[in-house]
Amino acid sequence: MARRGGAQQLQTEIKTDEELEKFLTRPGLLILEVYSEWCGPCLGVLGTLRRIKLEIGGENIQLATCKADTITALKRFCKKSEPTWLFATGGKAVGIFYGSDAPRLVAVIIRELEKTLQNASRTTYQIDQLQPIEAEALRIKTEAIQKAERIELEKEQKKRIDYLNRCTDVIMENLPDVGVTVFGPQVSRDMFKKLSEPAEHLKMQCKDRKYLEVTAKDFEIINYACKNPLSVDVIDQLDGKELLMCFWKIDEASGPITHVLATYAHELTKERVAPPDEEINVPHPIPPIISPIKVKFEVEVEDGEVWVEEVSSEEEARKAAERKAAEKSKSATRLQDESRAKDQEGAEDDDEEEASEEEEVVQTAQPAFPNMALDIDLGLDDTVVSEEEMVEEEEEPPKPLTRIKRVKIPPIWVANNRRTHAALIYVFFRSQTSGFLPPDPPPEPPHVIMAFEAFKRDDVMEVVEASKEDVPQYGFFTNDTPGEAKLITNSVNKYDELQEPASSDRFVLKVNKVQSYTMLSLVQFEPTYCSNNVQSGRLDALKFFPEDYKTDEETPENAQKRQKKKKKIQDASQADEPRKPSTDSGKSMEVAAGDETMGDAPKGTEGEGQVPEAQAGETQPTEPSTIADSAAAPAEGAPAAGDGTEEQEPVKEETTAEPMESPAVEPAPAAPTDTAQVE
């Protein structure tokens, strides 16, 4: 026992920050094995390290195992299964080694020990600082994760575009002579009559029109295949505004849809020439039916942004006039300042003369009050302090640099390709496609990833079975780290058949975050991992459950038999639980009824009095096989006590109060049968 205790002292176990700080103060080369709680330290190399300490290092080598889960400086090693060895001296880290290759680890230890004994200069790091090899590994891991996310997003984008192409193909096939125009916010509801005048000449019929509130997300779908999209600045200004949408049917003889609609837009926005009238005797220009509007707003200047402020000719003339007026005012102000300065100089000379006269008067007046103390508080100090406080309160953080931005919103927008017109119909006039285009599949609800220890699978599956619609996918993985975990199996029954499951195995679920109690029910099983939000949950789900992943919910015949047998046992136990207290109460009622009957019954002959005693003494200790037998015993024994059946009726009602037994039992034939059983 003493030898075993001495061996244990060769290595220190560290679980807290205080223990780590204390260990780092030791002299020599410190070798810290960092491990996670679920994985444990590497036992295969432990003997090699102790041999090196005893044969080579001695007191110059200090060994320790550090639990990363409970030490702040080593949190970055938490949830990692790879053996990690951290070398430190003088309270600073000097190296790190990964893996369980014993010969390589021994070579690294000997090299680090020589440097420590020679006090050689080397690069040191804080214990919580990433070393170069760690930073490089983190960079590679981050790049791999970003690449995987980029690939997944590209897949999602391609899937979305393919779906939109299929929908727009169907729309173009079924509505070959239809187009859509989008009017700007400057077009009101009352202007539709004017908008219809050019359409009549072009043989266009408005089959439907709507005032709809548009969003930037709508234009993401519309512009997916558009060659003349609206600019981002214009879309930002239109976001959340109501716009007029017109659904036009165009005669095939008029030409291509895009050409006819472009001609229609030109007719609405061109300047027209009015014929002579009473006021003007010559032809004169009149404004177009609809015109663009200019919007000016202020935006923050981003770091490193270079811009050229756009200025119109009208603004240039206005600014030039303002500059001239400012120069004139400056010159006038300068003349006024000069004249004011001259006046002040003359006034200062007069003030100096008056001040000298006042000083003479004061000097002559002072000896008249030699012993008078003048204690006058003018509050000057308070005024100074309050001004300083006011200055501090008035100080505000500097405002961000801003610039003026101008956007020109067109009065009408017409797409120049048919697919974009089909996309406009898909977004804004979906009711026109109900006869040939099926509705969109419901969007995938927001979801998160939750991981549990694999041995809790039975308890977790009870919740999953109760709400299958909230847990569409699940499976067993080697750990709970997204992107690193490897799939073990997609079936609970297959995992049950594993011979030696690892303690690090995790039962991972994709849980829809909806208005239900599914997540709250699962939290009670203490998940080892849960996505931070639905955005990270979507990315985590793509890493654990790709598009081609399918959960195997089929149950083998053997598993079905086991489940049925287990269910029967549970049902039987649940059925017995409410009957046990009623059986006990029935027994107590039997005893009470027997005592009461013996005490109240009239005494007959000696033989008649002994029969119920024998029956009561023999039937009470026997355990009835069913509740019916226990309830029937006092009912059958009560008439044999004597001829006074009227006094025994209340006892019969008491003993037959059990709901499982019917009170309508004929006592005459039952008495001899029971007596025969007793004998």
C-alpha positions, 0 to 999 in steps of 0.5 A: 500500500505504501508503494502504491501511495508513493507512486501516486504522488509522482503526479499532481492532479489539478482541478481548480485555478488556484491549484494551477497557479500554485503548481506553476510556481514549482521549479524545473520543467512542468509537464501538464497533461490537459484532458476533458472530463468526458474523455479522461487522461491518457493512461497509455503514456502515464508509465513512460512519463513516470519512468522518465521522471524517476530515471532522468528528470528527478526533481527537475520534472514535475508531472500534473494532470489538468482538468480543462473543464474547471480551469479558466486558462485551459478552457480552449482544450475543453471537449477535445479528445486528443491527448495534449501535453503542455510544457511550462517553466517559470510560470510561463508556457514554452511548448505543446505536444499533441498525440500519444506517440510515446517515443516522440513525446520522450524526445520532446521532454528530453529536449525541453529539459536540457533547455530548462537546465541550461537556462537557454533563452526561448519564447514563452507564452501565457498559459491561456495564450495560443501558441503558434502551433495552436494558432495555425491549427485554429486557422486551418479549422476556421478556414475549413468551417468557412469553406464548408459553410460557403459550400452549403450556402452555395447549395442552398442558393442553387437549390433556390434558383432551380426551384424559381426556374421551374416555377417561372418556366411553368408561368411562362408556358401558361401565361405567354402574353402577360406582363407586369409593370411596377409604378413608383410611390409618386403614382397615386390611386387616382391616376390610373385613368391617366395611366390607361390612355397610352395602354389603349393605343398599344392594345393592352388590357389591365386584368388585375391591379393591386396596391401592395407593400413591397419589401427588399426580400421581394426584390431578391426573388424578382431580380434573381434573373433580371438584366436591368434590376433596380439599384440597391439604393432605390430598393432601400427607399422602396422598402416598406412602401405601397406601390401600384402593380398592374397585370397586363394582357397584351395582344400578340399582334402588338409584338414582344411583351417586353418591347410593348411594355417599354413603349408604354413606359416611354409614353408615360414619361416623355414630354408632350407637346400640346396644341395651341389653345386660348391661352397659348396660341402656339404649340407648347410643351407640357410635363409628362404624365408621371415623373421621377422624384429625387430623394435626399438623405443623410448616411454615415461615412464608413471607414476608408470610404471615398466619395464624390458628392453629386451636385446638380446645376441648380444647386451649383448656381445656388451655392455660388450665390450663397458664397457671394452673399457670404463674402459680402457679409464678411466684408461688411462684418470686417468694416463694422469690427474695425469701427467698433475696435476704434470706438473701444480704444477711445472708451478704454482711454476714458475708463483709465482716466476715470479709474485713476480718479476712483483709486484716489478717492478710495485711498483717501476714504480707507483710513476712516474705517480701520477696524471694520472687517468686511466679510462678503461672500460673493459666491465666486467659487461656487460659480466657477465650480458649477461652470466646470460641472456644466462644461463636463455635462455638456461634453458629448461624444463626437458625432459620426461623419455623415454625407448627403446621398441623393437617389432618383426613383423612377416613376415606372419600372419595366423588366426587359426579359420574360423570366423577370415578368414571370417572377413578378407574377410569382411574387405579386399575382400568385392567385393568377397561377392557382390553376396550374402552379401548385403552392410552395412547400411550407418553409422549414421552421427555425430549429436548433441542435441539441445533444445528449449523452447516449445513455439517456436515449430511452428517456429522450426518446419518450419525449421524441415519440410524444412530439415527432413533428418537432424532432424531424431528425436524430442520430448518434455521433462520436461527439457533439462538436458540429463539423467534427462529429462522425456519424455512428448510426441513424437508428436507436435500435442499431445503437442498442446492438453495439457491443461497446459504446463509448462514453463520448457518444452523443445522441443528437437531435434536430429540434424545431423551435416552435410554440411548444413544450418540446424544448422545455421537456428536453432541457430536463435531461441536461444537454451537452450542446445546444445551438446559440440561436436559430441562425447557428442552429441552421448551420449546425443542422447542415453539418450533422444532418445533410440533405440526404440524411434520413433517420431510420425509424423502422423497428426490427421484429425482435425490438418490437417484441421487446417493446410489446413485452415491456409495455405489457409489464408497464401496463400491468404494474400501472393496473395493480397500483390503484388496486393495492390500497383498495385490497388492504382496505377490503381486508380491514373492512372484513376484519371489522365486519367480522368483529362487529357481527360476532359481537352483535349477533344473538347467541344460539346453540353451542354448535351454531356459535362455533361455526362462525368462529372457525370460519373467521379464524381460518379465512382471515389469514388466508390471502385471497387470489382476487379481490372478489374472493376477499369481498365474498368471504364475509358475505357468505359467512355472515348468514351462518352466525345465526337466524337473525338475518335482519341484523346482519344486512348492514354488515353485508353492505359494508363488506360488499362496498368494493366496486369490483364485486357485485352485491347481488350474491345468493347466500344460500348456495354459497355457504356450503361451498365455502364451508367445504373449502374451509374443512 
